[in-house]
Amino acid sequence: MATVIQVSAYYPPHLGGIERVVENLATGLGRGHDVRVLTTTIDAGGAPRRSREGRVTVRRHRAVEFAHTPFAPGIFASLLRAPRDSVVHVHTAYTFVPEAVALAARLRGRRYVVHHHLDVDASGRFGLLLPAYKKHVLARVMRGAAAVIVLTDSQAQFVRRAYGVRAERVFTVPNGVDDAFYLPVKEAAEGPLRLLFVGRLSPQKNVGRLLDALSLVRRPVELRVVGDGEQRELLTARARDLGLTGVTFTGPLFGRDLVRAYAWAGAFVLPSEKEGMALVALEAMAASLPVIATDVPGNTELLSDVGLLTAPEPAALAAAIDDVAADPELRFALSVRSSRAARRYTWQRTVSEVEAVYAEALP
């Protein structure tokens, strides 16, 4: 197969589930193809502008970020220079990058694949422009794609309805989970329930809702918040104002340190506003943790037969946490359900299904 080009606004060490999905896809596809990742330098830390590991080359282009939108003209230039027979696979959740892919594809007479992770909501001063952008710009990018990959069947219905993508061009491919996160089912530990949250500290994840819920919980619990983001200082202050002494903000964790965080926990909690298919929920399932989550798009599809889903408000979330803390048998049953369900999600399967999309949509 021709070179596979993965295009994403952000890439590890930038924090986020989409970034890690792109990294895992690139690594998996790199076992059988030459892969190029085109991304930006935003939050790249000390990562080099260009790096290569095995058959995967990562090219980070200088970028500026404005209103949560990364602008990196170098990505567009790299796409124009790429071989015409390249497979171009763009990951959407931010503006500019999808349009750059579509325009370069039109100029080069090349087809492309869109990977739709999440339909973002308006926020910030320029949020009022988002509906018009979706209707007049993103919809054209989506309809112009040879294939649109989504994470769930409900997302497939959404992109057909909201963006007018033809049904035969929509493919459902769920995320996977790395083998390192698989841990055995364990008996409920004595003492306070150890709760774990992993994710970006952003409005979408709504950790503030979780802190409010903890202020209502009657049982003894501890919470470890793993991650970083624009709301970290706000959330730290909120926990302090609520008098939540059992809450620890660790910052981001990676690799073995992140696996150890899952091993420490007695249950995982996800208080999001919405999700695509949360990678952290899959990791928690693989770690055989009971999962408590808000009953919102993305969580509902993944967790309805696995974890405890609650209304997206603090009192309901608090009641579910109390139930899990008070009932060791419930904890064990939820752990077993997580462990069994996680076996359906592997990166090997995800990569194979993505390759099948390429073969069908880009023969």
TORROMAR-393280 format. One line per 10 residues: for each residue x, y, z of C-alpha. Coordinates in pm, whole numbers, plus 50000, padded with zeros to 5 digits. Each point is the difference from the previous one (the first is absolute). Layout:
<atoms>
X:Y:Z  ...
</atoms>
This chain:
<atoms>
50000:50000:50000  50110:50359:49945  50124:50216:50286  49737:50067:50268  49988:50361:50119  49830:50057:50337  49909:50368:50046  49914:50129:50346  50009:50347:50155  50161:49858:50313
50215:49700:50083  50163:49863:50317  50142:50125:50226  49704:50238:49957  49733:49864:50234  49676:49855:49869  49825:49685:49889  50001:50086:49630  50375:50051:50008  50053:49656:50151
49765:49841:49747  50205:50151:49718  50321:49877:50162  49867:49645:50036  49867:49996:49645  50331:50127:49863  50192:49738:50195  49768:49719:49892  49990:50103:49637  50379:50038:50009
50036:49625:50036  49892:49959:49640  50030:50342:49834  50214:50310:49988  49817:50253:50217  50042:50376:50025  49837:50199:50277  49943:50368:49923  49928:50202:50313  50095:50322:50182
50257:50106:50256  49731:50107:50250  50071:49854:50346  50264:49773:49846  50242:50064:50284  50351:49908:49896  49890:49768:49720  50204:50054:49681  49841:50163:49697  50067:49682:49805
50041:49649:50140  49985:49645:49875  49938:49673:50179  49982:49689:49788  49786:50085:49698  49822:50294:50168  50125:50353:49935  49858:50289:50203  50026:50353:49856  49903:50282:50235
49922:50332:49832  50025:50336:50171  49657:50125:50096  49816:50273:50183  49685:49933:50199  49709:50243:49999  49657:49935:50150  50086:49631:50051  50091:49977:49631  50353:49908:49887
50127:50168:49684  50291:49821:49833  50052:50094:49633  50284:49749:49981  49752:49711:50019  49835:50123:49681  50339:50034:49830  50099:49647:50104  49676:49862:49859  50066:50170:49667
50345:49841:49985  49886:49651:50102  49981:49727:49732  49671:50012:49815  49922:49636:50078  50034:50052:50378  49713:49898:50227  49908:50319:50188  49813:49942:50327  49897:50314:50191
49872:50002:50359  49731:50260:50066  49907:50184:50317  50161:50337:49922  49967:50248:49714  50262:50085:49734  50164:49658:49968  49705:49823:49828  49963:50287:49755  50372:49994:49922
49975:49628:49920  49695:50047:49779  50152:50290:49808  50333:49823:49945  49812:49689:49887  49804:50202:49747  50312:50168:49865  50188:49670:49970  49706:49791:49875  50024:49778:50308
49734:49838:50218  50005:50006:50380  49847:49835:50307  49844:50193:50290  50009:49853:50352  49718:50164:50196  50072:49969:50374  49759:50249:50156  49762:50275:49894  50122:50291:50211
49774:50266:50149  50043:50375:49979  50211:50169:50267  50193:50321:50049  49960:50339:49835  49983:49860:49649  49773:49706:50080  49710:50167:49819  50182:49935:49671  50013:49623:50053
49651:49911:49869  50068:50190:49677  50342:49834:49968  49845:49655:50041  49724:50070:49748  50201:50170:49728  50358:49871:50042  50029:49680:50200  49697:49846:49830  50167:50045:49660
50320:49842:50131  49804:49703:50134  49794:49953:49683  50312:50027:49788  50176:49715:50181  50030:49659:49843  49918:49858:50344  49898:50132:50341  50104:49785:50295  49790:50032:50317
50026:49828:50336  49642:49884:50059  49686:49925:49803  49826:50301:50157  50282:50220:49870  49947:49845:49657  49636:50106:50009  50103:50345:50116  50250:50072:49721  49751:49877:49740
49729:50226:50139  50200:50308:50104  50260:50010:49722  49822:49825:49717  50264:49728:49958  49878:49712:49785  49940:49682:50197  50233:49787:49788  50290:50234:50087  49958:49970:50378
50194:49728:50185  49979:49920:50371  50338:49911:50151  50025:50006:50382  50312:50102:50188  50232:49742:50152  50192:49964:50324  50367:49922:50050  50093:49661:50144  50193:50169:50282
49676:50110:50167  49855:49650:50046  49992:49909:50369  49828:49710:50178  49671:50036:50186  50067:50059:50369  49793:49982:50315  49874:50329:50143  50261:50150:50233  49930:50109:50356
49987:50367:50092  49885:50303:49798  49900:49944:49639  50286:50108:49776  49854:50195:49711  50200:50084:49689  49940:50256:49727  50232:50022:49699  49958:50264:49732  50044:50357:49888
49882:50257:50253  49764:50176:49761  49631:50097:50000  49910:49690:49795  50130:49766:50272  49820:50198:50273  50211:49901:50299  49824:50282:50184  49686:49784:49995  50198:49719:50159
50132:50227:50276  49649:50122:50072  49886:49638:50017  50275:49912:50246  49877:50274:50231  49670:49804:50016  50147:49650:50039  49936:49841:50342  50252:49715:49981  50376:50048:50043
50169:50042:49661  50330:50122:49859  50033:50153:49655  50312:50015:49785  49969:50237:49703  50252:49916:49728  50039:50254:49721  50050:50364:49923  49822:50276:49813  49867:50351:50004
49777:49938:50303  50261:49855:50235  50040:50308:50222  49624:50056:50005  49932:49639:50102  50274:49997:50263  49846:50309:50157  49652:49847:49979  50110:49684:50182  50157:50218:50270
49689:50217:50033  49782:49688:50034  50226:49866:50273  50085:49683:49806  50315:49887:50178  50008:49660:49829  50053:50140:49650  50345:49991:49836  50092:50162:49669  50301:49810:49868
50044:50170:49664  50047:49786:49688  50134:49645:50023  50136:49783:49720  50104:49643:49935  50057:49787:50307  49909:50286:50234  49655:50019:49840  49956:49622:50022  50093:50019:50369
49728:50262:50051  49740:49760:49861  50142:49723:50221  49967:50228:50306  49634:50078:49936  49694:49820:50127  49766:50164:49747  50017:50237:49704  49774:50303:49956  49925:50198:49684
49777:50307:50053  50011:50127:49639  49757:50220:49812  50044:49780:49691  50253:49758:49856  50090:49835:49672  50133:49673:50136  50207:50083:50306  50338:49832:49984  50033:50033:50377
49676:49808:50051  50137:49718:49785  50321:50004:50204  49801:49985:50323  49800:49707:49865  50321:49820:49904  50127:50063:50353  49686:49822:50127  49871:50309:50181  49635:50073:50075
49907:50299:49783  49764:50276:50112  49912:50246:49724  49746:50257:49893  49731:49873:49765  50095:50223:49706  50082:49935:49631  50308:49784:49967  49981:49866:50355  49655:49853:49939
50109:49796:49698  50318:49869:50160  49891:49944:50359  49627:49926:50008  50058:49628:50067  50328:50044:50183  50002:50272:50265  49764:50215:50205  49854:50286:49795  49851:50298:50180
49818:50318:49911  50255:50277:49929  49952:50183:50328  50186:49985:50334  49733:49835:50217  49957:49704:49764  50375:49959:49964  50041:50014:50380  49733:49732:50047  50177:49766:49756
50335:50054:50175  49837:49923:50336  49846:49683:49858  50336:49874:49874  50181:50100:50321  49743:49822:50218  49969:49673:49810  50311:49782:49945  49794:49745:49807  49882:50269:49758
50358:50115:49956  50114:49648:49919  49715:49943:49753  50077:50328:49821  50369:49907:49988  49916:49671:49830  49776:50176:49748  50275:50252:49919  50259:49728:49954  49782:49794:49768
49888:50298:49791  50354:50133:49956  50105:49688:49808  49797:50123:49704  50223:50305:49955  50357:49952:49880  50223:50220:49788  50076:49703:49777  49632:49977:49912  49965:50376:49959
50301:50022:49767  49872:49708:49791  49659:50164:49964  50159:50333:49900  50206:49817:49735  49677:49842:49875  49847:50348:49965  50300:50113:49797  49968:49694:49773  49629:50057:49940
49991:50379:49972  50339:50060:49835  50051:49702:49763
</atoms>
